[in-house]
Amino acid sequence: MLKCYDCLEKSEDREAVGVCIVCGKGLCLEHIKQVEFPMRGGYPLPRLNLRKGLPRMLCRQCIDSIFGEDICV
């Protein structure tokens, strides 16, 4: 079973429930964060503008790298 990378760094043992779409590390419910990215077309919906963003799962480090540390997720 896949283990949470962030928990293993703290010598804890938790199973991962998902994977960060940016860096690929496994994360438990405590460490995984859902972020909505705006979608303006592209694969798989090239001509469709979605009314709301699609949920994506990221780790805290990737959120901080992409959006800055000031975002509250």
Backbone atoms as SQL, in Angstrom:
CREATE TABLE atoms (id INTEGER PRIMARY KEY, chain TEXT, resi INTEGER, resn TEXT, atom TEXT, x REAL, y REAL, z REAL);
INSERT INTO atoms VALUES
  (1, 'A', 1, 'MET', 'N', 0.835, -1.181, 0.000),
  (2, 'A', 1, 'MET', 'CA', 0.000, 0.000, 0.000),
  (3, 'A', 1, 'MET', 'C', 0.884, 1.250, 0.000),
  (4, 'A', 2, 'LEU', 'N', 0.468, 2.272, -0.710),
  (5, 'A', 2, 'LEU', 'CA', 1.202, 3.527, -0.780),
  (6, 'A', 2, 'LEU', 'C', 1.093, 4.269, 0.549),
  (7, 'A', 3, 'LYS', 'N', 2.195, 4.795, 1.031),
  (8, 'A', 3, 'LYS', 'CA', 2.246, 5.519, 2.304),
  (9, 'A', 3, 'LYS', 'C', 2.380, 7.017, 2.041),
  (10, 'A', 4, 'CYS', 'N', 1.934, 7.815, 3.014),
  (11, 'A', 4, 'CYS', 'CA', 2.030, 9.267, 2.923),
  (12, 'A', 4, 'CYS', 'C', 3.491, 9.684, 3.086),
  (13, 'A', 5, 'TYR', 'N', 4.002, 10.399, 2.112),
  (14, 'A', 5, 'TYR', 'CA', 5.394, 10.832, 2.123),
  (15, 'A', 5, 'TYR', 'C', 5.666, 11.806, 3.270),
  (16, 'A', 6, 'ASP', 'N', 4.776, 12.776, 3.461),
  (17, 'A', 6, 'ASP', 'CA', 4.979, 13.772, 4.512),
  (18, 'A', 6, 'ASP', 'C', 4.953, 13.129, 5.896),
  (19, 'A', 7, 'CYS', 'N', 4.097, 12.131, 6.115),
  (20, 'A', 7, 'CYS', 'CA', 4.053, 11.430, 7.405),
  (21, 'A', 7, 'CYS', 'C', 5.323, 10.616, 7.629),
  (22, 'A', 8, 'LEU', 'N', 5.816, 9.964, 6.598),
  (23, 'A', 8, 'LEU', 'CA', 7.035, 9.169, 6.738),
  (24, 'A', 8, 'LEU', 'C', 8.229, 10.033, 7.110),
  (25, 'A', 9, 'GLU', 'N', 8.255, 11.289, 6.647),
  (26, 'A', 9, 'GLU', 'CA', 9.336, 12.198, 7.039),
  (27, 'A', 9, 'GLU', 'C', 9.298, 12.509, 8.535),
  (28, 'A', 10, 'LYS', 'N', 8.113, 12.374, 9.151),
  (29, 'A', 10, 'LYS', 'CA', 7.954, 12.603, 10.591),
  (30, 'A', 10, 'LYS', 'C', 7.951, 11.301, 11.376),
  (31, 'A', 11, 'SER', 'N', 8.334, 10.206, 10.740),
  (32, 'A', 11, 'SER', 'CA', 8.349, 8.866, 11.335),
  (33, 'A', 11, 'SER', 'C', 6.961, 8.397, 11.753),
  (34, 'A', 12, 'GLU', 'N', 5.934, 8.834, 11.030),
  (35, 'A', 12, 'GLU', 'CA', 4.571, 8.356, 11.229),
  (36, 'A', 12, 'GLU', 'C', 4.222, 7.420, 10.082),
  (37, 'A', 13, 'ASP', 'N', 3.222, 6.568, 10.288),
  (38, 'A', 13, 'ASP', 'CA', 2.855, 5.573, 9.278),
  (39, 'A', 13, 'ASP', 'C', 1.372, 5.706, 8.950),
  (40, 'A', 14, 'ARG', 'N', 1.071, 6.399, 7.844),
  (41, 'A', 14, 'ARG', 'CA', -0.310, 6.541, 7.384),
  (42, 'A', 14, 'ARG', 'C', -0.393, 6.170, 5.915),
  (43, 'A', 15, 'GLU', 'N', -1.528, 5.599, 5.532),
  (44, 'A', 15, 'GLU', 'CA', -1.729, 5.251, 4.131),
  (45, 'A', 15, 'GLU', 'C', -2.116, 6.488, 3.334),
  (46, 'A', 16, 'ALA', 'N', -1.650, 6.561, 2.114),
  (47, 'A', 16, 'ALA', 'CA', -1.981, 7.667, 1.217),
  (48, 'A', 16, 'ALA', 'C', -3.377, 7.450, 0.632),
  (49, 'A', 17, 'VAL', 'N', -4.092, 8.545, 0.444),
  (50, 'A', 17, 'VAL', 'CA', -5.414, 8.486, -0.184),
  (51, 'A', 17, 'VAL', 'C', -5.398, 9.093, -1.583),
  (52, 'A', 18, 'GLY', 'N', -4.291, 9.767, -1.922),
  (53, 'A', 18, 'GLY', 'CA', -4.171, 10.396, -3.228),
  (54, 'A', 18, 'GLY', 'C', -2.733, 10.767, -3.519),
  (55, 'A', 19, 'VAL', 'N', -2.536, 11.356, -4.694),
  (56, 'A', 19, 'VAL', 'CA', -1.205, 11.719, -5.166),
  (57, 'A', 19, 'VAL', 'C', -1.226, 13.171, -5.627),
  (58, 'A', 20, 'CYS', 'N', -0.209, 13.929, -5.274),
  (59, 'A', 20, 'CYS', 'CA', -0.075, 15.312, -5.746),
  (60, 'A', 20, 'CYS', 'C', 0.127, 15.283, -7.261),
  (61, 'A', 21, 'ILE', 'N', -0.665, 16.084, -7.988),
  (62, 'A', 21, 'ILE', 'CA', -0.571, 16.067, -9.454),
  (63, 'A', 21, 'ILE', 'C', 0.671, 16.764, -9.969),
  (64, 'A', 22, 'VAL', 'N', 1.372, 17.511, -9.125),
  (65, 'A', 22, 'VAL', 'CA', 2.571, 18.221, -9.565),
  (66, 'A', 22, 'VAL', 'C', 3.817, 17.383, -9.300),
  (67, 'A', 23, 'CYS', 'N', 4.058, 17.010, -8.039),
  (68, 'A', 23, 'CYS', 'CA', 5.300, 16.306, -7.702),
  (69, 'A', 23, 'CYS', 'C', 5.139, 14.784, -7.640),
  (70, 'A', 24, 'GLY', 'N', 3.907, 14.300, -7.499),
  (71, 'A', 24, 'GLY', 'CA', 3.661, 12.864, -7.542),
  (72, 'A', 24, 'GLY', 'C', 3.796, 12.116, -6.234),
  (73, 'A', 25, 'LYS', 'N', 4.002, 12.814, -5.119),
  (74, 'A', 25, 'LYS', 'CA', 4.144, 12.067, -3.871),
  (75, 'A', 25, 'LYS', 'C', 2.780, 11.695, -3.308),
  (76, 'A', 26, 'GLY', 'N', 2.719, 10.525, -2.653),
  (77, 'A', 26, 'GLY', 'CA', 1.501, 10.053, -2.017),
  (78, 'A', 26, 'GLY', 'C', 1.223, 10.851, -0.755),
  (79, 'A', 27, 'LEU', 'N', -0.078, 11.125, -0.496),
  (80, 'A', 27, 'LEU', 'CA', -0.459, 11.945, 0.645),
  (81, 'A', 27, 'LEU', 'C', -1.685, 11.383, 1.353),
  (82, 'A', 28, 'CYS', 'N', -1.709, 11.538, 2.680),
  (83, 'A', 28, 'CYS', 'CA', -2.869, 11.129, 3.477),
  (84, 'A', 28, 'CYS', 'C', -3.901, 12.262, 3.477),
  (85, 'A', 29, 'LEU', 'N', -5.053, 12.034, 4.126),
  (86, 'A', 29, 'LEU', 'CA', -6.101, 13.054, 4.188),
  (87, 'A', 29, 'LEU', 'C', -5.644, 14.335, 4.873),
  (88, 'A', 30, 'GLU', 'N', -4.736, 14.224, 5.821),
  (89, 'A', 30, 'GLU', 'CA', -4.252, 15.401, 6.535),
  (90, 'A', 30, 'GLU', 'C', -3.390, 16.290, 5.642),
  (91, 'A', 31, 'HIS', 'N', -2.638, 15.706, 4.744),
  (92, 'A', 31, 'HIS', 'CA', -1.666, 16.466, 3.956),
  (93, 'A', 31, 'HIS', 'C', -2.116, 16.813, 2.544),
  (94, 'A', 32, 'ILE', 'N', -3.104, 16.135, 2.001),
  (95, 'A', 32, 'ILE', 'CA', -3.555, 16.424, 0.639),
  (96, 'A', 32, 'ILE', 'C', -4.527, 17.600, 0.668),
  (97, 'A', 33, 'LYS', 'N', -4.426, 18.484, -0.304),
  (98, 'A', 33, 'LYS', 'CA', -5.282, 19.666, -0.385),
  (99, 'A', 33, 'LYS', 'C', -5.941, 19.718, -1.755),
  (100, 'A', 34, 'GLN', 'N', -7.215, 20.110, -1.777),
  (101, 'A', 34, 'GLN', 'CA', -7.936, 20.252, -3.037),
  (102, 'A', 34, 'GLN', 'C', -7.923, 21.716, -3.456),
  (103, 'A', 35, 'VAL', 'N', -7.513, 21.966, -4.699),
  (104, 'A', 35, 'VAL', 'CA', -7.448, 23.313, -5.254),
  (105, 'A', 35, 'VAL', 'C', -8.208, 23.298, -6.574),
  (106, 'A', 36, 'GLU', 'N', -9.027, 24.324, -6.825),
  (107, 'A', 36, 'GLU', 'CA', -9.742, 24.409, -8.093),
  (108, 'A', 36, 'GLU', 'C', -8.967, 25.308, -9.059),
  (109, 'A', 37, 'PHE', 'N', -8.592, 24.728, -10.192),
  (110, 'A', 37, 'PHE', 'CA', -7.922, 25.478, -11.244),
  (111, 'A', 37, 'PHE', 'C', -8.954, 25.890, -12.280),
  (112, 'A', 38, 'PRO', 'N', -8.890, 27.120, -12.782),
  (113, 'A', 38, 'PRO', 'CA', -9.820, 27.516, -13.854),
  (114, 'A', 38, 'PRO', 'C', -9.511, 26.741, -15.135),
  (115, 'A', 39, 'MET', 'N', -10.538, 26.367, -15.852),
  (116, 'A', 39, 'MET', 'CA', -10.380, 25.645, -17.111),
  (117, 'A', 39, 'MET', 'C', -10.944, 26.490, -18.237),
  (118, 'A', 40, 'ARG', 'N', -10.143, 26.723, -19.265),
  (119, 'A', 40, 'ARG', 'CA', -10.574, 27.507, -20.417),
  (120, 'A', 40, 'ARG', 'C', -10.384, 26.720, -21.706),
  (121, 'A', 41, 'GLY', 'N', -10.712, 25.475, -21.669),
  (122, 'A', 41, 'GLY', 'CA', -10.528, 24.635, -22.841),
  (123, 'A', 41, 'GLY', 'C', -9.215, 23.903, -22.783),
  (124, 'A', 42, 'GLY', 'N', -8.992, 23.039, -23.710),
  (125, 'A', 42, 'GLY', 'CA', -7.808, 22.198, -23.718),
  (126, 'A', 42, 'GLY', 'C', -8.217, 20.756, -23.522),
  (127, 'A', 43, 'TYR', 'N', -7.260, 19.884, -23.595),
  (128, 'A', 43, 'TYR', 'CA', -7.556, 18.458, -23.486),
  (129, 'A', 43, 'TYR', 'C', -8.203, 18.159, -22.150),
  (130, 'A', 44, 'PRO', 'N', -9.233, 17.387, -22.017),
  (131, 'A', 44, 'PRO', 'CA', -9.968, 16.667, -23.071),
  (132, 'A', 44, 'PRO', 'C', -11.161, 17.440, -23.619),
  (133, 'A', 45, 'LEU', 'N', -11.320, 18.694, -23.238),
  (134, 'A', 45, 'LEU', 'CA', -12.474, 19.493, -23.668),
  (135, 'A', 45, 'LEU', 'C', -12.000, 20.746, -24.413),
  (136, 'A', 46, 'PRO', 'N', -11.517, 20.607, -25.645),
  (137, 'A', 46, 'PRO', 'CA', -10.830, 21.706, -26.321),
  (138, 'A', 46, 'PRO', 'C', -11.690, 22.937, -26.609),
  (139, 'A', 47, 'ARG', 'N', -12.978, 22.803, -26.774),
  (140, 'A', 47, 'ARG', 'CA', -13.796, 23.962, -27.162),
  (141, 'A', 47, 'ARG', 'C', -14.787, 24.362, -26.073),
  (142, 'A', 48, 'LEU', 'N', -14.658, 23.806, -24.929),
  (143, 'A', 48, 'LEU', 'CA', -15.634, 24.046, -23.873),
  (144, 'A', 48, 'LEU', 'C', -15.021, 24.885, -22.759),
  (145, 'A', 49, 'ASN', 'N', -15.665, 25.988, -22.416),
  (146, 'A', 49, 'ASN', 'CA', -15.261, 26.781, -21.267),
  (147, 'A', 49, 'ASN', 'C', -16.126, 26.355, -20.080),
  (148, 'A', 50, 'LEU', 'N', -15.498, 25.820, -19.077),
  (149, 'A', 50, 'LEU', 'CA', -16.244, 25.337, -17.928),
  (150, 'A', 50, 'LEU', 'C', -16.657, 26.491, -17.023),
  (151, 'A', 51, 'ARG', 'N', -17.826, 26.376, -16.423),
  (152, 'A', 51, 'ARG', 'CA', -18.342, 27.427, -15.552),
  (153, 'A', 51, 'ARG', 'C', -17.575, 27.535, -14.246),
  (154, 'A', 52, 'LYS', 'N', -17.039, 26.407, -13.801),
  (155, 'A', 52, 'LYS', 'CA', -16.247, 26.452, -12.579),
  (156, 'A', 52, 'LYS', 'C', -15.024, 25.575, -12.747),
  (157, 'A', 53, 'GLY', 'N', -14.010, 25.819, -11.940),
  (158, 'A', 53, 'GLY', 'CA', -12.757, 25.087, -12.069),
  (159, 'A', 53, 'GLY', 'C', -12.887, 23.618, -11.709),
  (160, 'A', 54, 'LEU', 'N', -11.953, 22.836, -12.181),
  (161, 'A', 54, 'LEU', 'CA', -11.908, 21.422, -11.850),
  (162, 'A', 54, 'LEU', 'C', -11.045, 21.204, -10.614),
  (163, 'A', 55, 'PRO', 'N', -11.484, 20.336, -9.707),
  (164, 'A', 55, 'PRO', 'CA', -10.683, 20.092, -8.506),
  (165, 'A', 55, 'PRO', 'C', -9.412, 19.321, -8.839),
  (166, 'A', 56, 'ARG', 'N', -8.319, 19.736, -8.232),
  (167, 'A', 56, 'ARG', 'CA', -7.024, 19.074, -8.381),
  (168, 'A', 56, 'ARG', 'C', -6.437, 18.865, -6.997),
  (169, 'A', 57, 'MET', 'N', -5.724, 17.768, -6.805),
  (170, 'A', 57, 'MET', 'CA', -5.123, 17.453, -5.515),
  (171, 'A', 57, 'MET', 'C', -3.641, 17.798, -5.538),
  (172, 'A', 58, 'LEU', 'N', -3.193, 18.590, -4.552),
  (173, 'A', 58, 'LEU', 'CA', -1.807, 19.020, -4.458),
  (174, 'A', 58, 'LEU', 'C', -1.318, 18.915, -3.018),
  (175, 'A', 59, 'CYS', 'N', 0.005, 18.870, -2.880),
  (176, 'A', 59, 'CYS', 'CA', 0.606, 18.917, -1.553),
  (177, 'A', 59, 'CYS', 'C', 0.861, 20.392, -1.197),
  (178, 'A', 60, 'ARG', 'N', 1.115, 20.651, 0.067),
  (179, 'A', 60, 'ARG', 'CA', 1.322, 22.020, 0.537),
  (180, 'A', 60, 'ARG', 'C', 2.538, 22.676, -0.124),
  (181, 'A', 61, 'GLN', 'N', 3.617, 21.921, -0.325),
  (182, 'A', 61, 'GLN', 'CA', 4.820, 22.481, -0.930),
  (183, 'A', 61, 'GLN', 'C', 4.554, 22.949, -2.363),
  (184, 'A', 62, 'CYS', 'N', 3.806, 22.183, -3.132),
  (185, 'A', 62, 'CYS', 'CA', 3.507, 22.574, -4.510),
  (186, 'A', 62, 'CYS', 'C', 2.539, 23.754, -4.549),
  (187, 'A', 63, 'ILE', 'N', 1.576, 23.806, -3.634),
  (188, 'A', 63, 'ILE', 'CA', 0.674, 24.952, -3.551),
  (189, 'A', 63, 'ILE', 'C', 1.475, 26.220, -3.275),
  (190, 'A', 64, 'ASP', 'N', 2.391, 26.139, -2.310),
  (191, 'A', 64, 'ASP', 'CA', 3.223, 27.292, -1.969),
  (192, 'A', 64, 'ASP', 'C', 4.099, 27.715, -3.151),
  (193, 'A', 65, 'SER', 'N', 4.612, 26.747, -3.906),
  (194, 'A', 65, 'SER', 'CA', 5.472, 27.061, -5.054),
  (195, 'A', 65, 'SER', 'C', 4.695, 27.708, -6.193),
  (196, 'A', 66, 'ILE', 'N', 3.459, 27.272, -6.412),
  (197, 'A', 66, 'ILE', 'CA', 2.651, 27.774, -7.528),
  (198, 'A', 66, 'ILE', 'C', 1.982, 29.114, -7.184),
  (199, 'A', 67, 'PHE', 'N', 1.325, 29.158, -6.022),
  (200, 'A', 67, 'PHE', 'CA', 0.498, 30.315, -5.674),
  (201, 'A', 67, 'PHE', 'C', 1.151, 31.263, -4.674),
  (202, 'A', 68, 'GLY', 'N', 2.204, 30.832, -4.009),
  (203, 'A', 68, 'GLY', 'CA', 2.795, 31.623, -2.937),
  (204, 'A', 68, 'GLY', 'C', 2.268, 31.154, -1.586),
  (205, 'A', 69, 'GLU', 'N', 2.950, 31.522, -0.553),
  (206, 'A', 69, 'GLU', 'CA', 2.603, 31.030, 0.779),
  (207, 'A', 69, 'GLU', 'C', 1.406, 31.738, 1.399),
  (208, 'A', 70, 'ASP', 'N', 0.887, 32.781, 0.747),
  (209, 'A', 70, 'ASP', 'CA', -0.209, 33.552, 1.329),
  (210, 'A', 70, 'ASP', 'C', -1.592, 32.943, 1.067),
  (211, 'A', 71, 'ILE', 'N', -1.687, 31.979, 0.165),
  (212, 'A', 71, 'ILE', 'CA', -2.998, 31.401, -0.173),
  (213, 'A', 71, 'ILE', 'C', -3.453, 30.478, 0.953),
  (214, 'A', 72, 'CYS', 'N', -4.731, 30.550, 1.254),
  (215, 'A', 72, 'CYS', 'CA', -5.320, 29.700, 2.296),
  (216, 'A', 72, 'CYS', 'C', -6.099, 28.577, 1.622),
  (217, 'A', 73, 'VAL', 'N', -5.610, 27.357, 1.749),
  (218, 'A', 73, 'VAL', 'CA', -6.273, 26.191, 1.147),
  (219, 'A', 73, 'VAL', 'C', -6.531, 25.187, 2.231);
